[in-house]
Amino acid sequence: MSATERTRAGLRVDGHPVGLTVTGTGDPLVLLHGIGRDRTDWFRVAPGLAQQYTVYAIDIEAFGESAAWGERISLGSMAHMVRRTLESVGEHRPVVLIGNSMGGAVALRMHADDPEAVRALVLVSPAGFGADAALGLRLMTVPVLGEVLQRGHMIAATMQVRALFADAALATRELAEASARRMRRPGARRHYLQVIRDLGAWSGVRPEWRQEVLQALAAAGTPTLVLWGDRDVVLPHRHLDAVSATVPHAVPVSLPGLGHAPQLEDPDRFLALVDAFLNEPGLDGRSLEGLADGRS
């Protein structure tokens, strides 16, 4: 742990336990993890980001060390939880939101709810730009079947972790065991299914919330970078093709050779792209593509 890292042990927001780590100083930047994951998904990039920003790594509602705030977890309730957490620690400045997978959907929802509170978005293989998703996720939305599939904690955790990476060697047993421990916590499996079923169905990611948040982003013109590994098996890389059509001002960047969690798989490349996007606003998509595949 670095000298500037402050884990808010025992933090409670509106009476609910919240997992939060704050690192660095500067303008605020918020890190939002994917479904079934927690804030440790950012441990490889948070120190680099903290050289310039106050970095808030938050366990989203019902994941990690954060409790559920109500009977049902939804995209709206998760966005509310993140906003209230920031307010509770005195952060009221416009933030940069960086969200991976489900975290990308939460970032989009937060922006749609209050565009002026968001300075920029970095969406990393985010849910929202397309309907199709991995078969395993769609199966989880089916009543009863989803519950049955969750019974094998270690098998499910191993498959989940393997799906994060293009490089199988990175899907370690340690990561799988950590994922399995998370799913054994009281209520974890039920909350996981609630979130999946709120975001999607057997037919794919629900169009209602997708259309609303993307229309809000297109109308606001908030600076947006969308990163997608070209070997993503969770949310297909072809969703990147929809970015320019739905949010014309957004900058889509393909990441050759990477999977669903590029911040874990290639943190240096991830940091270079985020830094260039946030600090050199004149760079176009082609220049960022050069960084993404090592040409620059």
N, C-alpha and C positions, 0 to 999 in steps of 0.2 A: 504494500500500500504506500503510495507516495505521500510526502509531507502535506500536500495540499488536498488530499482526499478526505472527505468527511462523510462517513456513513451515519445516517440519522437513526441510530439505534433507538428503538422504542417509540418511533414517530407514530402519532395517531392523528388522523385528519377526520373531522366530523365524527369522532368516536371510533374510527376504524384503523387497524394497524396498516401501515404502508411501508414498503421497502423502497428506500431512496438512498442513492449515493451521489454526493455533490463533489465535483472536482474542478479545480482551477478558478480563475477569475476572468472577468470580461463580460461581453454580451452573452445573454442566455441562450443555451442550446439544449434541447431535450431529446433524449434517446428512448425510442419506443420499440420494444421487442415483438417477436412473433408469437403465435398461439402455442401454448404449452411450454413456452420458454420463460426466461426471466432476464433481469438486467445484466447478468453476467455475460450475455451474448455480445456485449459491447466492450468487454474488458481489454480486447486487443487494440481498440482504437480510441478509447476514452482518454488515455494519457496524452496522445497526440493532439486531440481536440482541445484538451484542457490547457494547452500552451497559449491559446488565444481566447477561449470562451469559459464561462461558467457552465459546466456540463452537469445536467441533471439526468441521471440514469434511474428510471422509475420502473418498479414492478407494477405493471398494469393491474387493475382490479381483478382479484381472484387468481392471480398468478404470482409465483415467487413468494415473497414475504407479505404481499398485500392481500387483505381479506376481501371477500365479496361484500358489497355495500347494500345489497338488496336480495330479494328472492330470485330474481332473474338478471343475468348479465347480458348486456346488449352493447352494440356499438356506441349508442348514445350514452349509456351509463359509464362505459370505459372512458370516453372523452371527457365526461363531467368529472370523473375521478381524477384524471390527470390535471385538469384545470384547477380543481380545488386543492390539490396537493401543491401546485406551484404557488397559489395564493396563500396557502397556510405557512409557507416558508418565506413569504414576503417578496415573491417574484411577480412583478406586475408589468415588466417591460415586454414589448413584442419579442417573440422567441423564434429561433430556427427550430423546426421540427424535423427530426430524422427518424423515419419509421420503416421497419423491415416487415414485409408480409402483412399480418394482421395489424402490426404497429403502423404500417403505411395507411391502412384504412382508418385507424384511430386518428392519425394526423390529418387526413382528409376531412373527417367528421369535425374535428376541432376547428379546422380552418373554415368550414362551411358555417359553423355556429358563430364564429367571431373572426372574420378575415383580418380585421385590423390588429388582432392580437398575435398574428403570425407574420414574421418578417420574411421568411423563406421556408421552402419545403425541400427536403431530400427524401425521395420515396425509393426504397430499395426492394425490388421484386414485390411491389405492393399489391394487395388485393384491391380491386376496383376497376382496372382497365379492361378486363375481359370476363366472360362468363365461365369459361371452362377452368377446371382445377384438377388436381391429381385424383385418381379413382379412389384412393384411400380416404381422402377428405370427403368426397361425395358420399361414400358408403357410410361415413360417420353421421351423416345427416338423416339417415333412414331410421325411424323409430324401431327400437328393440335391437336391430342389427348393430347400431352404433354402440349400444351398451355391451353387447356380446363381444365385439371386437376389442373393447377396452380391457377385458379381463386379464389378458396376458400382458402385464405391465412391462416386463423386460423385453418381450418380443416387439411390442408396439413402440417402446422407447428406442430400441435399436433401429427399427425401420425409420422412425422420425428423424433421428440423428443422421442416419445414412443419407436421407433425402436432402439434407442441408448442403451437401458438398459434392462438387464434381470429382474431387480427389478422395477416393475411399479411405485412404490412409489417415485422413483427418477425422473420420468418424470413429473416435476411440471408444473403448469400453468405458473409460472414465466418464465421457460425456453421456453415454447411454445410461449408465448407472445414476448419474445426476438427474437425468430426465425421468427415469423410473421413480426415483425418490419423490420428485415433484408430483407425479401422478398418484402416489400413494397417500398424499396428504388428504385429510378429511374434506370431502366435497370437491376435490380437484377434478375427478372424472365427470361429475355432473356439470360443473362450470365449463369445462372444455366443450362438452356437447352443446351446452346452451349457446356458447359463442359461435361455434360452427353452424348451428342451426339458425342463428340470427343472421349471420352473414350469407349463408347459402342454403341450397337444397340439393336433392339428387340431380336436378337439371343444371346445377352450377351456381355461381355467385349471383345473388339476387340483384335484379336490375334496378329496383326502386331506389335503394340507397346509393348505388353506383352513379346513377344519372344525377341525383340531387347534388352529391358532393363534387362531381366533375363539372357540372354546370356552374356551381358556385366558384370553383377555382378558375374556370375559363373567364367568368365575368369579372373576377377581382384582379386578374393579371399578376398575382403574387409570384415572385420568382420561384421556379420549380425545376429541380433536376430529378430525372427518373433513371435509376440504374438497374440493369437487369443482366444477370449471368446468362450466357447463351447455352448453358447446360443445366438450367433450372428444370427440375422434374416435378416441382410442387405447383408453381404457377407458370404456365408456359412462356418462354421467351417471346413468342409471337405476339403476346399482349403489348409488347413495346411498340409494335406497329400502329397501335390504336392511340398512342399518346398525342401525336401531332394532330390527328383528326379530331380528338375530343377536347384537348387543351392546347391550342395552337402555340401559345407562348412558352410552353414547357420544353425543356431540353432533354430528349431521350438519348441515352448512351448505353450501348451494348458492351458487356464485359466478356471478352473471349476467354473460354476455358474455365469459367467460374459457375458455381451453382446458386442455390437459393439464399445463401448467407455470405455474400462477398466480404463483409466486415470481419468475418472470422477466417475466411479462406485466404484472402490476400489483403491484409490490413494496410499495407503500404500503398497499394494501388487505390484502395478505397479513400484513404486520407488525401492522397494527391488530387483526386477528382473533387472531393468535397472542398478542399482548400482552394482549388482553382475556381470552382463555381462561386463560392462565397466571397472571394477576395479579388477576382478578376472578372467582373460582370460583362466585359466586352467579349469574352471568349464565346465562340459559337460551338454548336454541337460537333462540328468536324474537328476542332481543336481538342475538345474533350475526348473524342473518340481516339485521337492520337495518344493522349495520356492513358486511355483505357487499355490500349494494346501495346504500349511501350514505344511508340514512335516519337514521343516528345519527352 
